Amino acid sequence: MKGSTKALSVTSLPASGIDRDTAVALIAAGGDIALVVDGAGVIRDVAGSEAAEPGNSELRGWLGRLWVETVTADSRGKVEAMLRDAASSGVSRRRQVNHPTAAGPDLPVSYTAVCLGGGTVVAVGRDMRPIASLQHRLVETQQALERDYRRLRHVETRYRLLFQGSAEAILIVDAATRRIVDANDAAARLFDKTPDKLNGRTFPIGIDVSSEPALEDALANARSVGRSGAIAVRLAGNGPTVDVSISCFRQDAVSLFLVRFGTAAIGKQQDGEMGGEVVELLSNAPDAFVITDVEGRVMSTNRAFLDVVQLSGERQAHGRLISDWIGRPGADLPVFLAMLRKHGVVRRMDTAVRGEQGGSTEVEVSVTAAHDAEEPCLGFILRDIGRRIAHGPQGARDLTRAVEELTSLVGRTSLRDLLRDTTDLVERHFIEAALELTNNNRTAASEVLGLSRQSLYVKLRRHGLAAGGNAEGGS
């Protein structure tokens, strides 16, 4: 065999049915490894090319052993199948088997077995490691491409969110053709056109003729030094004067202008108008809304909140802790604040509101925080669910709400924390149900729950339910 380290002894091949030259040609054409196997499946002769591994000594170690004993356990069935195919049809189909080696990883070899008569089989194999290495590199390359593609998609998504969410009107302009490549929603509002109608138009657009020379100078300055200073530009049709700043950057070998229209003249006006609308909508909203500082002291409320807490004016609520009306004093507010710090938002937590005149209303509370505002604050929305409670079992409703609340946190907190919070909510629910069932008799409640009184007291303290109980009799 060409390049082999050991020539096969042709005398080990049968003489009947094949001559010497044919046998030599067959073995030489095989590839990297050739085995001569007798009718009992024992290897009688072996040869390997100079590139084949394991080394010559390990190849010679296969002599006198069953072929199936030189391969791994998962390859033995393939060897037996090749021997059967060669005995029945003369030639087996190609199969890949693995030879264990002492030096390291298994040696993958793709064999074809040919019967030479008299039960003797010649198995000619090709070392598959170069192909396996190429396949491994191909898979790694594909995975790297997939990672790069996902990373680019994430970057593009973030870019679109920032681009479209910007309060500034922004245009991306091709520096060579002056065609608008992209425009955000603020630019569409500024020029009273949809983004699709702006794309492809020649820049400048919607600019008063008197401001075009200054804008051209700014474009030339941005092309030469990378950016221009802010200039005042008047919009067409006796429009307002806005600040325009221009930057030049390259993408895919193309120079682009980033044209930003400052919000001093337009953004603040729109924000002020929108702010007035929001204030009016919240003031007239049917759900109670209250803004507090980070400690829970009331800063502002709407009419619905004053109604539910039975106050006649906002001044009566200003500066007081919201826990004076919501939930149990000193219990629910710390829970809300803890969940807010942990998850960033609280959604639809069930509690009760106590009015100044003794009234009580079942509500669900959602809380969010504005930590980046000039004065950090919390926003509470309280929705009356008293009518909803009347249409369904209390226990089923509470557990459903608890599960919905915790389900909304999937992906933002670990499974361990979710399970702990779920366990606490369910445990607290059943303790409250047992206390209600036994008219707040803790001894009876511990028997209902199958707990010792000491264990129940520990759980009551942990859940903030220890106050106001009766250990032996009803309240």
C-alpha positions as CSV (number, residue, x, y, z in Angstrom):
1,M,0.0,0.0,0.0
2,K,1.3,3.4,-0.9
3,G,3.0,5.2,2.0
4,S,2.4,2.3,4.4
5,T,4.7,1.6,7.2
6,K,4.3,-2.1,6.8
7,A,3.5,-4.0,3.6
8,L,0.8,-6.7,3.9
9,S,2.1,-10.2,3.5
10,V,0.2,-11.3,0.4
11,T,0.9,-14.9,1.3
12,S,-1.7,-14.4,4.1
13,L,-4.3,-13.9,1.4
14,P,-6.0,-16.9,-0.2
15,A,-4.9,-18.0,-3.6
16,S,-8.4,-19.1,-4.8
17,G,-10.5,-16.5,-6.7
18,I,-7.9,-13.7,-6.8
19,D,-4.4,-13.4,-8.0
20,R,-1.5,-11.8,-6.2
21,D,-1.4,-8.6,-8.3
22,T,-5.1,-8.0,-7.8
23,A,-4.8,-8.4,-4.1
24,V,-2.0,-6.0,-3.9
25,A,-3.9,-3.4,-6.0
26,L,-7.0,-3.8,-3.9
27,I,-5.1,-3.1,-0.6
28,A,-3.0,-0.3,-2.1
29,A,-6.2,1.6,-3.2
30,G,-7.8,1.4,0.2
31,G,-6.6,4.4,2.1
32,D,-5.0,4.7,5.5
33,I,-5.5,1.3,7.3
34,A,-6.0,-2.2,5.8
35,L,-6.9,-5.3,7.8
36,V,-6.9,-9.0,6.7
37,V,-9.5,-10.8,8.8
38,D,-10.0,-14.6,8.7
39,G,-13.3,-16.5,8.8
40,A,-13.4,-16.4,12.6
41,G,-13.1,-12.6,12.7
42,V,-9.4,-12.6,13.8
43,I,-7.0,-10.0,12.4
44,R,-4.2,-11.8,10.6
45,D,-2.5,-8.9,9.0
46,V,-2.6,-5.1,9.3
47,A,-1.0,-2.1,7.7
48,G,-1.2,1.7,8.1
49,S,0.0,4.7,6.2
50,E,2.6,7.0,7.6
51,A,-0.1,9.5,8.5
52,A,-2.3,7.0,10.3
53,E,-2.5,6.8,14.1
54,P,-2.3,5.0,16.5
55,G,1.4,4.3,15.9
56,N,2.8,1.2,14.3
57,S,3.3,-0.6,17.6
58,E,-0.4,-0.2,18.4
59,L,-1.4,-1.4,14.9
60,R,0.7,-4.5,15.4
61,G,-1.0,-5.0,18.7
62,W,-4.2,-5.8,16.8
63,L,-2.6,-8.9,15.2
64,G,-4.2,-12.1,16.5
65,R,-7.1,-10.3,18.1
66,L,-10.8,-10.4,17.1
67,W,-11.6,-7.3,15.0
68,V,-14.5,-6.5,17.3
69,E,-12.1,-6.4,20.3
70,T,-10.1,-3.5,18.7
71,V,-13.1,-1.1,18.5
72,T,-15.2,0.6,21.1
73,A,-18.4,-1.0,22.5
74,D,-20.7,1.1,20.3
75,S,-18.8,0.1,17.2
76,R,-18.9,-3.7,17.6
77,G,-22.3,-4.1,16.0
78,K,-21.0,-2.3,12.9
79,V,-18.0,-4.6,12.7
80,E,-20.2,-7.7,12.9
81,A,-22.6,-6.2,10.3
82,M,-19.7,-5.6,7.9
83,L,-18.4,-9.2,8.3
84,R,-22.0,-10.5,7.6
85,D,-22.4,-8.3,4.6
86,A,-19.0,-9.3,3.2
87,A,-19.8,-13.0,3.7
88,S,-23.2,-12.8,2.1
89,S,-22.8,-10.3,-0.8
90,G,-19.0,-10.1,-1.1
91,V,-18.7,-6.3,-0.3
92,S,-20.1,-4.4,2.7
93,R,-21.3,-0.9,2.7
94,R,-19.0,1.7,4.3
95,R,-19.3,2.1,8.0
96,Q,-17.4,4.3,10.5
97,V,-16.1,2.6,13.7
98,N,-13.9,4.0,16.5
99,H,-10.7,2.4,17.7
100,P,-9.7,3.2,21.3
101,T,-6.1,4.5,21.7
102,A,-3.9,4.7,24.7
103,A,-2.5,8.1,23.6
104,G,-5.8,10.1,23.6
105,P,-9.1,10.3,21.7
106,D,-10.6,7.4,19.8
107,L,-9.4,6.9,16.2
108,P,-12.4,7.1,13.8
109,V,-12.0,5.0,10.7
110,S,-14.4,4.4,7.8
111,Y,-14.2,0.8,6.6
112,T,-15.3,-1.2,3.6
113,A,-15.0,-5.0,3.9
114,V,-14.4,-7.2,0.8
115,C,-14.6,-11.0,0.9
116,L,-11.7,-12.6,-0.9
117,G,-13.0,-16.2,-0.7
118,G,-12.3,-18.9,1.8
119,G,-13.8,-16.8,4.6
120,T,-11.0,-14.2,4.4
121,V,-12.0,-10.6,4.4
122,V,-9.9,-7.5,3.6
123,A,-11.2,-4.3,5.4
124,V,-9.8,-1.1,3.9
125,G,-10.3,2.0,6.1
126,R,-9.8,5.7,5.8
127,D,-8.8,7.9,8.7
128,M,-11.8,10.2,9.4
129,R,-10.0,12.6,11.8
130,P,-9.3,15.3,9.2
131,I,-13.0,15.2,8.1
132,A,-14.1,15.3,11.7
133,S,-11.8,18.2,12.4
134,L,-13.3,20.1,9.4
135,Q,-16.8,19.3,10.6
136,H,-15.9,20.5,14.1
137,R,-14.5,23.7,12.7
138,L,-17.6,24.1,10.5
139,V,-19.9,23.7,13.5
140,E,-17.9,26.2,15.6
141,T,-17.9,28.7,12.7
142,Q,-21.7,28.3,12.3
143,Q,-22.2,28.8,16.0
144,A,-20.0,31.9,16.0
145,L,-22.0,33.2,13.0
146,E,-25.2,32.5,14.9
147,R,-23.9,34.4,18.0
148,D,-22.8,37.3,15.9
149,Y,-26.1,37.4,14.1
150,R,-28.0,37.4,17.4
151,R,-25.7,40.1,18.8
152,L,-26.3,42.2,15.7
153,R,-30.1,41.7,16.0
154,H,-29.9,42.8,19.6
155,V,-27.9,45.8,18.7
156,E,-30.3,46.7,15.9
157,T,-33.2,46.3,18.3
158,R,-31.6,48.6,20.9
159,Y,-30.8,51.1,18.1
160,R,-34.4,51.2,16.9
161,L,-35.7,51.6,20.4
162,L,-33.4,54.5,21.1
163,F,-33.8,56.0,17.7
164,Q,-37.6,55.9,17.7
165,G,-38.0,56.7,21.4
166,S,-35.8,59.8,21.2
167,A,-37.7,63.1,21.9
168,E,-35.3,64.8,19.4
169,A,-36.1,64.8,15.7
170,I,-33.3,62.8,14.0
171,L,-32.5,62.3,10.3
172,I,-29.9,60.0,8.8
173,V,-28.7,61.5,5.5
174,D,-26.4,60.0,2.9
175,A,-23.5,62.5,2.7
176,A,-22.9,61.8,-1.0
177,T,-26.4,62.0,-2.4
178,R,-28.1,64.1,0.3
179,R,-30.9,61.5,0.4
180,I,-32.6,60.8,3.8
181,V,-31.9,57.2,4.7
182,D,-33.8,57.0,8.0
183,A,-36.1,59.3,10.1
184,N,-37.5,58.8,13.6
185,D,-41.1,59.5,14.7
186,A,-40.2,62.8,16.2
187,A,-38.8,64.0,12.8
188,A,-42.0,62.8,11.1
189,R,-44.0,64.9,13.6
190,L,-41.7,67.9,13.1
191,F,-42.1,67.8,9.3
192,D,-45.7,66.6,9.3
193,K,-44.9,63.5,7.2
194,T,-44.7,59.8,7.9
195,P,-41.2,58.3,8.2
196,D,-41.8,56.5,4.9
197,K,-42.6,59.7,3.2
198,L,-39.4,61.3,4.5
199,N,-37.1,58.5,3.5
200,G,-35.6,59.1,0.0
201,R,-36.3,62.8,0.1
202,T,-33.4,65.2,-0.6
203,F,-32.1,67.1,2.5
204,P,-32.6,69.9,3.5
205,I,-36.3,69.6,3.7
206,G,-38.8,71.8,5.5
207,I,-36.2,74.5,6.1
208,D,-36.8,78.2,5.5
209,V,-34.8,79.5,2.6
210,S,-33.0,82.1,4.8
211,S,-31.6,79.3,6.9
212,E,-30.2,77.1,4.1
213,P,-26.8,78.9,3.8
214,A,-26.0,78.4,7.4
215,L,-27.2,74.7,7.2
216,E,-24.9,74.1,4.1
217,D,-22.0,75.5,6.0
218,A,-22.7,73.2,9.0
219,L,-22.9,70.2,6.6
220,A,-19.5,71.1,5.1
221,N,-18.0,71.6,8.5
222,A,-19.3,68.2,9.7
223,R,-17.9,66.5,6.6
224,S,-14.4,68.0,7.2
225,V,-14.0,67.8,11.0
226,G,-16.7,65.2,11.9
227,R,-19.2,67.4,13.6
228,S,-20.6,70.9,13.6
229,G,-21.7,73.2,16.4
230,A,-25.4,73.8,17.1
231,I,-26.9,76.4,14.7
232,A,-30.3,78.1,14.8
233,V,-32.5,77.1,11.9
234,R,-36.0,78.4,11.1
235,L,-38.5,75.9,9.7
236,A,-40.4,76.6,6.5
237,G,-43.8,78.2,6.6
238,N,-43.0,80.7,9.4
239,G,-42.2,77.7,11.6
240,P,-40.3,77.9,14.9
241,T,-36.6,78.3,15.2
242,V,-34.8,75.1,16.3
243,D,-31.3,74.1,17.1
244,V,-29.6,71.8,14.6
245,S,-26.4,69.9,15.2
246,I,-24.8,67.6,12.6
247,S,-22.3,64.7,12.9
248,C,-20.6,62.8,10.2
249,F,-19.8,59.0,10.5
250,R,-19.1,56.1,8.2
251,Q,-20.9,52.9,7.9
252,D,-20.2,50.1,5.3
253,A,-17.8,52.5,3.5
254,V,-20.6,55.1,3.1
255,S,-20.4,58.6,4.8
256,L,-23.6,59.5,6.6
257,F,-24.8,62.7,8.4
258,L,-26.6,62.4,11.7
259,V,-28.8,65.5,11.8
260,R,-30.4,66.3,15.2
261,F,-33.1,68.9,15.7
262,G,-32.8,70.2,19.3
263,T,-35.9,70.0,21.5
264,A,-35.6,73.4,23.0
265,A,-38.3,74.8,20.8
266,I,-40.4,71.8,20.0
267,G,-39.8,69.1,22.6
268,K,-40.6,71.1,25.6
269,Q,-43.7,72.5,24.1
270,Q,-44.9,69.0,23.2
271,D,-43.9,67.7,26.6
272,G,-45.7,70.5,28.4
273,E,-48.8,69.9,26.4
274,M,-48.7,66.2,27.0
275,G,-47.9,66.7,30.7
276,G,-51.1,68.8,31.0
277,E,-53.1,66.2,29.3
278,V,-51.7,63.4,31.5
279,V,-52.4,65.4,34.7
280,E,-56.0,66.0,33.6
281,L,-56.5,62.3,32.6
282,L,-55.1,61.1,36.0
283,S,-57.2,63.6,37.9
284,N,-60.4,62.3,36.3
285,A,-59.4,58.6,36.2
286,P,-61.9,56.2,37.8
287,D,-59.0,54.3,39.6
288,A,-57.4,55.9,42.6
289,F,-53.9,57.3,41.9
290,V,-51.4,58.6,44.4
291,I,-47.8,59.8,44.2
292,T,-45.6,59.4,47.2
293,D,-41.9,60.0,48.0
294,V,-39.6,57.0,48.4
295,E,-40.7,56.6,52.0
296,G,-44.4,56.4,51.2
297,R,-45.4,59.9,52.2
298,V,-48.2,61.3,50.0
299,M,-47.2,64.1,47.6
300,S,-50.2,64.2,45.2
301,T,-53.5,62.3,44.7
302,N,-56.4,62.3,42.4
303,R,-60.1,62.6,43.2
304,A,-60.8,58.9,43.2
305,F,-58.2,58.3,45.9
306,L,-59.7,61.0,48.1
307,D,-63.1,59.3,47.7
308,V,-61.9,55.8,48.6
309,V,-60.1,57.1,51.8
310,Q,-63.0,59.3,52.6
311,L,-61.2,62.7,52.6
312,S,-62.6,65.9,51.4
313,G,-59.4,67.5,50.1
314,E,-55.9,66.7,48.9
315,R,-54.3,68.8,51.7
316,Q,-55.7,66.4,54.3
317,A,-53.6,63.6,52.7
318,H,-50.5,65.5,51.9
319,G,-47.4,64.4,53.9
320,R,-49.1,61.4,55.5
321,L,-47.9,57.8,55.0
322,I,-49.9,55.9,52.5
323,S,-49.8,53.0,54.9
324,D,-52.3,54.9,57.0
325,W,-55.0,53.8,54.6
326,I,-53.6,50.8,52.6
327,G,-53.3,47.3,54.2
328,R,-52.2,46.7,57.8
329,P,-50.2,49.5,59.4
330,G,-46.5,48.7,59.2
331,A,-47.1,45.5,57.2
332,D,-48.2,45.9,53.5
333,L,-46.1,49.1,52.7
334,P,-42.8,47.4,53.6
335,V,-43.8,44.5,51.5
336,F,-44.6,46.8,48.5
337,L,-41.3,48.7,48.9
338,A,-39.3,45.5,49.2
339,M,-40.8,44.0,46.1
340,L,-40.3,47.3,44.3
341,R,-36.6,47.4,45.2
342,K,-36.2,43.8,44.2
343,H,-38.2,43.7,40.9
344,G,-38.6,47.3,39.9
345,V,-42.4,47.1,39.8
346,V,-45.4,45.7,41.8
347,R,-48.4,44.4,39.8
348,R,-51.9,43.8,41.1
349,M,-51.3,43.0,44.7
350,D,-54.5,42.5,46.6
351,T,-55.1,44.4,49.8
352,A,-57.7,46.6,51.5
353,V,-58.1,50.4,51.9
354,R,-59.4,51.8,55.2
355,G,-61.3,55.0,55.0
356,E,-61.2,57.9,57.5
357,Q,-64.8,57.2,58.4
358,G,-64.4,53.5,59.0
359,G,-65.2,52.2,55.5
360,S,-63.2,49.4,53.9
361,T,-62.6,48.6,50.3
362,E,-60.9,45.6,48.7
363,V,-58.4,46.9,46.0
364,E,-55.6,45.6,43.9
365,V,-52.5,47.8,44.0
366,S,-49.8,48.4,41.3
367,V,-46.7,50.4,42.1
368,T,-43.9,51.8,40.0
369,A,-41.0,54.0,40.8
370,A,-39.4,57.1,39.1
371,H,-35.9,57.0,40.5
372,D,-34.4,59.2,37.7
373,A,-36.8,62.1,38.3
374,E,-35.6,65.3,39.8
375,E,-37.4,64.2,43.0
376,P,-37.6,60.4,43.1
377,C,-41.1,59.2,43.8
378,L,-43.5,56.2,43.7
379,G,-46.8,55.9,41.9
380,F,-49.6,53.8,43.3
381,I,-52.7,52.8,41.3
382,L,-55.5,51.3,43.4
383,R,-58.4,49.6,41.6
384,D,-61.6,48.7,43.4
385,I,-62.2,44.9,43.1
386,G,-65.0,44.6,45.6
387,R,-67.6,43.7,42.9
388,R,-65.2,41.2,41.4
389,I,-64.7,39.5,44.8
390,A,-68.5,39.0,45.1
391,H,-68.5,36.9,41.9
392,G,-65.9,34.3,43.0
393,P,-64.5,32.4,45.9
394,Q,-62.1,34.5,48.0
395,G,-59.4,31.8,48.3
396,A,-59.3,31.0,44.6
397,R,-59.2,34.7,43.7
398,D,-56.3,35.4,46.1
399,L,-54.2,32.5,44.9
400,T,-54.9,33.3,41.3
401,R,-53.8,36.9,41.8
402,A,-50.7,35.7,43.6
403,V,-49.7,33.3,40.8
404,E,-50.3,36.0,38.2
405,E,-48.2,38.5,40.1
406,L,-45.3,36.1,40.4
407,T,-45.6,34.8,36.9
408,S,-45.1,38.3,35.6
409,L,-41.6,38.2,37.3
410,V,-40.4,35.1,35.3
411,G,-37.2,36.1,33.5
412,R,-36.4,38.9,35.9
413,T,-35.7,36.8,39.0
414,S,-34.4,33.3,39.8
415,L,-36.6,30.3,40.1
416,R,-35.5,29.9,43.7
417,D,-36.7,33.3,44.6
418,L,-40.0,32.7,42.8
419,L,-40.6,29.5,44.7
420,R,-39.8,31.1,48.0
421,D,-42.2,34.0,47.3
422,T,-44.9,31.7,46.1
423,T,-44.5,29.5,49.3
424,D,-44.8,32.6,51.5
425,L,-47.9,33.9,49.7
426,V,-49.6,30.5,49.8
427,E,-48.7,29.9,53.5
428,R,-49.9,33.4,54.5
429,H,-53.2,32.9,52.6
430,F,-54.0,29.6,54.4
431,I,-53.0,31.0,57.8
432,E,-55.4,33.9,57.3
433,A,-58.1,31.6,56.1
434,A,-57.7,29.4,59.1
435,L,-57.9,32.4,61.5
436,E,-61.0,33.6,59.7
437,L,-62.6,30.2,59.9
438,T,-61.9,29.9,63.7
439,N,-62.9,33.5,64.4
440,N,-59.2,34.4,65.1
441,N,-58.8,31.5,67.7
442,R,-55.2,30.7,67.3
443,T,-55.4,27.4,69.2
444,A,-58.2,26.2,66.9
445,A,-56.4,27.5,63.9
446,S,-53.2,25.6,64.7
447,E,-55.3,22.4,65.0
448,V,-57.0,23.1,61.6
449,L,-53.6,23.7,60.0
450,G,-52.0,20.7,61.7
451,L,-49.4,22.8,63.4
452,S,-48.3,23.2,67.0
453,R,-49.2,26.5,68.6
454,Q,-45.5,27.5,68.8
455,S,-45.0,26.9,65.0
456,L,-48.1,28.9,64.2
457,Y,-46.9,31.8,66.4
458,V,-43.6,31.8,64.6
459,K,-45.3,31.9,61.2
460,L,-47.7,34.6,62.4
461,R,-44.7,36.8,63.4
462,R,-42.9,36.1,60.1
463,H,-45.9,37.2,58.1
464,G,-46.8,40.2,60.2
465,L,-50.0,38.6,61.5
466,A,-49.2,38.4,65.2
467,A,-51.0,41.6,66.3
468,G,-54.6,41.4,67.5
469,G,-54.9,37.7,68.0
470,N,-56.6,35.5,70.6
471,A,-54.6,32.5,71.6
472,E,-57.4,30.6,73.2
473,G,-60.7,31.9,72.3
474,G,-62.4,34.1,69.7
475,S,-61.5,37.7,69.4
